[in-house]
Amino acid sequence: MSEPLDRLARFLRNLAQALHISGMPAHDLELRLNSIGQRFGVRVECFAVLTMLTLNITDEDNEQRVEMLRLPFYDYNMARLIALDKLISEMDGLDSLGHGEAQLQEIISAPPLWSGWPFVGLGFLLSGSVAVLLGGGWYEMLCGGLVGMLFVGAHQALARIPRLGPATPVILCASAALCAHALSIVLPQQTPFITAVAGVVLLLPGFTLTIAMSELATQNLLSGTGRLAGAFLLLFMMLAGLVIGTQISVHLLPAHGSGSPLPLPAWIIWPAIAALGVSMLGVLQAPLRAVHVMVGGSLLAWAVFSLVSGVLGIVVGAFAGALAVATAGHFYTFLTGQPDILVKIPGLIALVPGSMGFRGLYALMEQGSAMGIRLMTDMVLTGAVLAVGLLLADNIAPLLFARRVRR
């Protein structure tokens, strides 16, 4: 068993790394590895944190293999996660290991679905729709979309220079602030701050905050704490870039007054949410065939949030939205066999509190202590209730649907 065990250990190590860099949370990653180990007749004890993975693999003869590796930076890639999930479901023993190794290598080496100009175009939809959620008007939608396109294009270009590392968010956000203030010379009616925040939304770690809360709630304390600290650090880095760009524009560009958003009709929020769902194709690297599912998830989350928050408040509304969209995701899996992440992640993105934290930090730096603390508190509280709704659905919905299958 020694040679097959070594081969299996390498496969599980590579599979775990592929799942991690595609954005799978630590608790889901550990469950996947434990499940596939049972099918191979071995016991897999997996311990995953953001930067390290430890696998302890024990066969029936109590022979063990321990794999430890440093994990690279992760990003969300739904197409890769879907392919990996399908690969895992097809693995049924050592006889399928050769096919699994070939498939895994093919999945890892596949190029991203969305890059170049198509991704830049989706950046316009993303930032324009977020400008509406931030309270912007027509001018903020237009200017935010333009800044978002430039931001996505620059982000793709700087990604080819890995040595820039942590400086990338600062450079990009400073450039976005400069562009927003430059546009205010041409269109003085727009509010540069809303335009800038909408333009940089691609990097805002609101969903990361929600995942961190989920990991903490499932007792993955190291991974959750690391992800939470990373989210706050990224917020600070982005804010530093925004402040730098704003101060440079104040001194270099002609003086101009800050406009106020023109009011939008109430119905415009629904097309904006639908456009946000479409833009998630690029952000999450999801296949085009899933666009209707992602738009539906976004609209469902926002509809439930709007109805409940109007009666019971924003906190309960966010909880109800997360619970509804996560339950819908499990129902979608029950009907089609496709991963529930195609429904629940776009829905949660519409509710995540990253912009609240960004505005809270900005208010603190502008000496607005009371407003800043309130917004930061709202961000943490909203992230917590989203995580609770997600966890309740993940634990209750599979039991309900499994019971219906047995009946």
N, C-alpha and C positions, 0 to 999 in steps of 0.2 A: 504493500500500500504506500510505501515511501515515495516512489516517483509520482504516482497519481495524486497523492496528497500535496506534493510540492507544486504540481501543475494546477491543481484546484486552488491552492492558496494564492498563486500568482493571478489566476483569473478573477478571484473574488477581490483581490487588492485593486486590480485595474477597473473592475466594475464599480467598486466603491468610489474610486477617484472620479470616474466618469459621472456618476450620480451626483457627487459633490459639486463639481465644476458646472453642472447644469442647473444648480440651484435647489436641490432637494434638502429640506431641513434635516437636522441631525436625528430626530426621533424617527422620521420616516425612513431615513437611510439605514438606521439600525434594524428596523423591522424588516426591510427588504432583504438585508443580508442574512438575518436569522431565518427568514422564510426559505430562501433559496438553499441555505445550508441543510435544512431538514430534507429537502428533495435529493440532496447528494449523500444523505446518510451520515452527515457530520454535524457536530454542534459548533455553531459560530457565535462567539462572544465579541461584539463590536462596540468600540468606544470611539465616538467621533466628536471632535471639536473643530473649530473653524480652520485651524492650521495643522492639525495632526489627526491621523487615523491609526487605531490599533485594532488588529484582528487576531483573535485567538481561536484556532481551528483544531478541533479534537475529533478523531475518527472513533470507530467502534472498539478499536484495540487500545484506546487511550493514547495514541500517538498524536503529538501536538505540533503545530506550526504557528509561529507568531510573526505577523507582518506589521511593521511600523513604517509609516511614510509621512513626509511633510506634504500637506495639501496646498495646491496653488490657489490663487484667487478664483472665486466662483462668479458666475453670471447666470442669468436665467435664460434657458434654452428649452422651450417647450417641445419643439420637434425632436430634439435629442432625448428628452425625458420620455416622450411617447414611444420612441423606438427602443429605449432601454427597458421600459416597462413591458413592451411586447416581447423582447428578448427574454426577460426574466420569466414571463408566463410560459414560454416555450421550453425552458430548461427543465428536464425531468430526470436527470441522472448523469453518470459519468460518460455514458454513450453519446450524449449530446454536447459534451464539453468542446470537442473540436469545432463543431458548427458554431457554438457560442463564442469561442475565441475569434473566429473569422468575422462573425457578425459584429462583435464588439469593436474590433479594429476598424471596420467599415463605418460604424456609427461615429466613432471618435474623430476619424479623419474627414468626415463630410463637412463641406464649407457651410457657413451660416446661410440660412434661407434669405435673410434680409440684410442687404448691405448696399453701399453706393447710393445712387439717386433714388431708388424706391424707398430706402430707409429714410433719406432726407425728406422725401415727400410726406411720409408718415409722421415725421417730426413736426411738420406744419399742423397736421390734425391734432397731434398730442398737445402742443403748446397752445394752440388756438382754443381748444376745448377747456383746458385747464384755466385759461384766462377768464372764461365765463364762470367757472367754479370759484374763482378768487374775487368775483364781484366786478369784473371788467366789462367794458362795453364793446361796441363795434371796433373802435380804434385799437383797443387792447387786444382784441381777437386777431386783428390783422398784424399789428406790430409784434405781438407775442408769437404768432405763427412764423413770421419772418425770422425773428431771433432764434426760435426753436429750430428752424431749418439750418441756420448757420451753426448753431450749437451742435446739432447731430453730425453735420459734416465735419466740423473741427474735432469732435470727439472721435470719429472714425480715423481721422488723420493722425491725431496724437496717440491713439492706441497702438500705432505701429512704432512708437518710440517708448518702449517700456521703461527706459531709464528715467523718464520724467516722473514716474511713480506718483507720490502724493501731491506733487506740484500741479498735476493735470486739472483737478477741480478748481484750484485757485486761478489758474490761467484762463480756463473756460468761463468761469463766473465773472471774472474781471472784464473779459472781452464782451460778455453778454450785457453787463451794466453799461459799458461804453456804447454798445450798439443801441441799447434802449434809450439812452440820453441823446444820442445822435438822431434817432428817429423823432424824438420830441421836438427837434428844431423844425423838421418838415411837417410833423403832425402834432402841434402843441396841445391838442385836445386830449392826448393819451397820457396816462399815468405811468411814468417810467418804472416805478417799483413793481407794479403788477406785471408790466411787460417783461421785466427782467426775471422775476420769479417764475412766470409761465415759461419763459424761454429755457430755463435751466432745469425744468421739472424732470427731465430724463434721469438726472443723477440724484434727485431727492430720495432719501432712504425711508420713506413712509412704510412701504411694504416690508422692508427689512426689519423695521421696528416691530411690526405685528408678528413676524416670524420669531423674532427674539423673545417676545412675550410668550408665544406658544411653547418655545423650547424651555423657558423658565418654568412654565406651568406643568410641563411633563417631566420635570426634575433633571433636564439636561442643562445643569447650572453653568458649566464651563462654556458650552457652546452658546447658550442664551446670553450670558454675561458678555462674552467676546463680541457677539453680533450687535448687542445693544451699545457697547462702548464704541464699536466701529461706526454705528449709525450716528451717534452724537459727534464723533470726531469728524465724520464727513460733513455733517451740518456746519460745524465750526469752520472747516476748510472752505466750504462753499460760501459761507457768510463773509469770511475774510476776503475772498476774491470779489464778492459783490461790493463790499465797502471800499476796497482799493479802486475798483473800476469807477464807483460813484465819485470818489474824491478826485480822481484824475479828470473825470469829465467835467466836474464843477470848475476846475482851474483851467482846463484847456478849451472847453466848448463855450460858445456865447451864452450869456445868462438868459434864462427863459423860465417862465412860470410853469408849475406843475398843473396839468389839467385834471379834470375830474371825470370819471367814467359816465358816459351817456347811458341812461337806463335802457335796459333791453326788455322786450316783451317776455312775459313769464314762460311762454311755451318754448323759448329758445333753449332752455336747459335740456330738454329731451333730445333734440338733434345733437347738442354738444356731448351728452353722455354717450349717444350712439357713436359719434365720431371718436370719442375716447376709446370705446371698445374696438373700433377698427384700428386705431393707432397702436393698440396693444400687440398687434401682429408683429410689428418691428421690435417693440420693447422686449417682448417675451420670446421672440424668434419662433412664432407659432406658424403652422401651415395655413395656407389661404383657405383650405376647405373648412377650417374651424371658425371662420369669421362670424357666421351667424350665431354660433354658440357663444362666442366672446361678447358680441354686442348684446345678446339676450341676457347674459350674466350681469353685465354692467347696468342695463336697464332695470333688471329685477332688483338688484341691490339698491339702486337709487330710488325706485318706486317704494320699496318697503321702508327705507330710511325716511323718505319724505312723509309717508302716511303716519308712521309711528312717532317720529320726532315732533310732528305738529301737535300731537296729543300729550305725549309723555316726555318730551325733551330730547335733546341731541344724543345724550349718552345711551338712553334706551333705544333710540332710533338706530344708532350705529350697531348696537348689539343685535337688534332684530334683523338688520340688513345682512350682517355677517352670518347669522344663523340661517337665514332664508337661502342665501346664495350657496353656502356650503352644503346645505341639505339638498338643494337643487343639483349640485354637482354630483352627489352620491346617487341621486335618482337618474341623472344622465348616464352614469356608469352602469347602473342597473339595467337601463334600457338598451344601451348601445355597446357596452363593454369598453368604451373609451375612457381615458383618465379623467377624473373629476376636476383636475387642475385647469382644464380648458374653460370651465364655468366659473369656478370660485376665485381664481386669481384675478381675472379682469374685474369681477364684481368687487373684490376687496380693494383693488387699486382705486376705484371710484370713491372709496370711503376712507382711505388711509390718511393719517394725520401728519404727513411730512411737511406740508406747507405751513401748518400751524406752528410747528417747531421752528421753522425758518423765520417766520414773521416774529415769533416770540424772541428769538435770539437777536434779531434786528432791533426790536423795540428795546431790549436790554442795553444794547450798544448805543442807542439813541437816548439813553437816560430815561426811558419809559418803563421804570421798574415794575409798576403794578400791572400794566398791560402785558409786559414780557413774561412775568411770572404766571399770569393767568393763561396765556397762550401755551406756555410750556407745560403747565399742569393739564390743560385740555388735551395736548398732544399725548402725554403719557396715559391719561385716563381713557382716551379714545382707543389708543393702541391696545390697552388692557382689555376693554370690553370686546373689541374685535377678536382678540385672541380667545376670549372665553366663548364667544359665539361659534368660532371655528372649532374649538375643541369639543364643545357639546355636540355639534353636528357630526364631527368625525367619530365620536364614540357611540352616539345613539342611532344615527341614520343607518349604518351598516347592519346593526342588529334588526331594525325594523324591516329592511329589504330582504335580509336573509330569512326572516321568519315568513315573509310572503312567498319566497321561493319554496320553502319546505311545505307550505300549505298547498 
